[in-house]
Amino acid sequence: MNKTDSAYKSIGEVAKILNLINKKNGNLNTHTIRFWEKEFKQIKPKILTGKRRYYDKTSINILKKIKYLLKDQGMTISGVKKLLNNKKSIKLDEFSNNSITVDNIKIKNKLKNISNLIKQIKRLK
């Protein structure tokens, strides 16, 4: 029996949705979600008896944004906080915009080039 999209999801179900799985042992990394709850005030799960967390669609979408920005785009926690605290609405579709992706790729490539140059200089010494 599948839950509808509008139903509240447990922390384990959200970890599966976000694909937060430990590669070494295959367990779900629910601790990551709990950490993000402490860091980002936008995540507001319902906490019921037994301290079980349940997430609505809005909280899950915010978690998806956070994961995308931290894990895929390589942003820092403080950078993501600034972005989420921005008054403007941010949609995941905006992040897939080619101009943003191209800029991030350019920056990452420049950083890789700098890192490679530093390694080469260290080898020369």
Secondary structure, 3 states (H helix, E strand, C coil): CCCCCCCCEEHHHHHHHCCCECCCCCCECHHHHHHHHHHCCCCCCEECHHHCEEECHHHHHHHHHHHHHHHHCCCCHHHHHHHHHCCCCCCHHHHCCHHHHHHHHHHHHHHHHHHHHHHHHHHHC
